[in-house]
Each structure stands twice: as structure tokens, then as C-alpha cells.
């Protein structure tokens, strides 16, 4: 019978960073030397992924304002909308790799 954590153990042996789930904290933590307990949960640490965006202010025809977010490839398009007023933020970068 295959060990419960077989695939993760193989990834760890090949150099992957491993995390374990702490039930009390409800969070994942780095496991530099995993014990591979059958009743514990382990995972390969997710790769970091970053999201870039800006927030724009728009004004509708009836005078109400609203905000919207745009990825870099849409910055120029957003500025061309008739209701575009201004950028509210510089480009923001957030790490979404562990979501």
C-alpha cells in the first residue's frame, strides 16, 4: 500500500519546499524536516504568483462615481473610456501565490 504522503515525499526528495497544516492556527507553516505523520497534512509550498493592478475612478452620466481595477494590459484602454476621471493608485503588486 502506498504511503499517504508518497507524492509529497517524492517532491521533497527532489528539492521542493514542504509545508504542514497547523489545525490550531488554521495556517500552513514551513516544514524544513517533515516527519510525515499519517495524521498530518502536508503540501508542496505554492509558487509565488504576483498580480499587478491599478485602481481607476470613473464618473457616470448621472454624476455618480465608481472605481474599477485594471491589469497592466488594460491601462491604456481604461484611460480612453469617456467616463475615466483619474487613476487613484499607482501600480500595486500583491503576492497571490498562497491563496
The 8 nearest C-alpha neighbors of each residue, nearest first, counted from 0:
[[1, 2, 3, 5, 4, 37, 6, 8],
 [0, 2, 3, 5, 4, 6, 8, 37],
 [3, 1, 5, 4, 0, 37, 6, 8],
 [2, 4, 5, 1, 37, 6, 35, 0],
 [5, 3, 7, 2, 6, 8, 35, 41],
 [6, 4, 2, 8, 7, 3, 9, 1],
 [7, 5, 9, 8, 4, 10, 3, 2],
 [6, 8, 10, 9, 4, 5, 11, 42],
 [9, 7, 11, 5, 10, 6, 4, 12],
 [10, 8, 12, 6, 7, 11, 5, 13],
 [9, 11, 7, 13, 15, 12, 8, 6],
 [12, 10, 15, 8, 14, 13, 9, 7],
 [13, 11, 9, 10, 14, 8, 15, 7],
 [14, 12, 10, 11, 15, 9, 8, 16],
 [15, 13, 11, 12, 10, 16, 9, 17],
 [16, 14, 11, 10, 13, 17, 43, 12],
 [15, 17, 44, 43, 11, 14, 18, 31],
 [18, 16, 43, 44, 30, 42, 29, 15],
 [19, 17, 29, 30, 28, 42, 41, 44],
 [18, 20, 41, 28, 27, 40, 30, 21],
 [19, 21, 27, 40, 26, 22, 41, 28],
 [22, 20, 26, 24, 23, 25, 27, 19],
 [21, 23, 25, 24, 20, 26, 27, 39],
 [24, 22, 21, 25, 26, 20, 27, 28],
 [25, 23, 26, 21, 22, 20, 27, 28],
 [24, 26, 22, 21, 23, 20, 27, 28],
 [27, 25, 24, 21, 20, 28, 22, 23],
 [26, 28, 20, 19, 18, 21, 29, 25],
 [29, 27, 18, 19, 30, 20, 26, 21],
 [28, 30, 18, 31, 17, 19, 27, 16],
 [29, 31, 18, 33, 17, 32, 19, 28],
 [30, 32, 29, 33, 17, 16, 18, 28],
 [33, 31, 30, 34, 17, 29, 35, 11],
 [34, 32, 30, 35, 31, 17, 19, 18],
 [33, 35, 36, 32, 30, 39, 37, 31],
 [36, 34, 33, 37, 4, 39, 41, 8],
 [37, 35, 39, 38, 34, 40, 33, 4],
 [36, 38, 39, 35, 3, 4, 40, 2],
 [37, 39, 36, 40, 35, 3, 41, 4],
 [40, 38, 36, 37, 41, 35, 20, 19],
 [39, 41, 20, 19, 38, 42, 37, 36],
 [42, 40, 19, 18, 20, 39, 17, 43],
 [43, 41, 18, 17, 44, 7, 19, 40],
 [42, 44, 17, 16, 45, 18, 15, 7],
 [43, 45, 17, 16, 18, 42, 46, 15],
 [46, 44, 97, 96, 43, 47, 42, 48],
 [47, 45, 96, 48, 44, 97, 43, 95],
 [46, 48, 96, 45, 94, 49, 95, 97],
 [49, 47, 96, 95, 94, 46, 50, 97],
 [48, 50, 94, 93, 95, 92, 51, 47],
 [49, 51, 93, 92, 94, 52, 95, 48],
 [52, 50, 92, 91, 70, 90, 49, 71],
 [51, 53, 70, 69, 91, 90, 71, 68],
 [54, 52, 90, 69, 68, 88, 89, 91],
 [53, 55, 68, 87, 88, 67, 86, 69],
 [56, 54, 86, 87, 67, 66, 85, 68],
 [55, 57, 66, 85, 84, 65, 86, 87],
 [56, 58, 83, 82, 84, 65, 64, 66],
 [59, 57, 64, 82, 63, 62, 65, 84],
 [58, 60, 62, 63, 61, 82, 64, 57],
 [61, 59, 62, 58, 63, 82, 64, 81],
 [62, 60, 59, 63, 58, 64, 82, 57],
 [63, 61, 59, 60, 58, 64, 57, 82],
 [64, 62, 59, 58, 61, 65, 60, 57],
 [63, 65, 58, 57, 59, 62, 56, 66],
 [66, 64, 57, 56, 58, 63, 67, 59],
 [67, 65, 56, 55, 57, 54, 68, 64],
 [66, 68, 55, 54, 69, 56, 65, 57],
 [69, 67, 54, 53, 55, 52, 66, 70],
 [70, 68, 52, 53, 73, 74, 54, 71],
 [69, 71, 52, 73, 72, 51, 74, 53],
 [72, 70, 73, 74, 52, 69, 51, 53],
 [71, 73, 70, 74, 75, 69, 76, 52],
 [74, 72, 76, 71, 70, 75, 69, 77],
 [75, 73, 77, 71, 76, 72, 69, 78],
 [76, 74, 78, 77, 73, 79, 72, 71],
 [75, 77, 73, 79, 78, 74, 80, 72],
 [78, 76, 74, 79, 75, 80, 73, 83],
 [77, 79, 75, 76, 80, 83, 74, 85],
 [78, 80, 76, 77, 81, 75, 83, 82],
 [79, 81, 83, 82, 77, 78, 76, 57],
 [82, 80, 83, 79, 78, 84, 57, 58],
 [81, 83, 58, 57, 80, 59, 84, 60],
 [84, 82, 57, 80, 81, 78, 85, 56],
 [85, 83, 57, 56, 82, 58, 86, 55],
 [86, 84, 56, 55, 83, 87, 57, 78],
 [85, 87, 55, 88, 54, 56, 53, 84],
 [86, 88, 55, 54, 85, 56, 89, 53],
 [89, 87, 54, 86, 53, 90, 55, 91],
 [88, 90, 53, 91, 87, 86, 54, 52],
 [89, 91, 53, 52, 88, 51, 92, 54],
 [92, 90, 52, 51, 53, 89, 93, 88],
 [91, 93, 51, 50, 49, 90, 52, 94],
 [94, 92, 50, 49, 95, 91, 51, 48],
 [93, 95, 49, 48, 96, 50, 47, 92],
 [96, 94, 48, 98, 97, 49, 93, 50],
 [97, 95, 47, 48, 46, 94, 98, 45],
 [96, 98, 95, 45, 47, 46, 94, 44],
 [97, 95, 96, 45, 94, 48, 47, 46]]
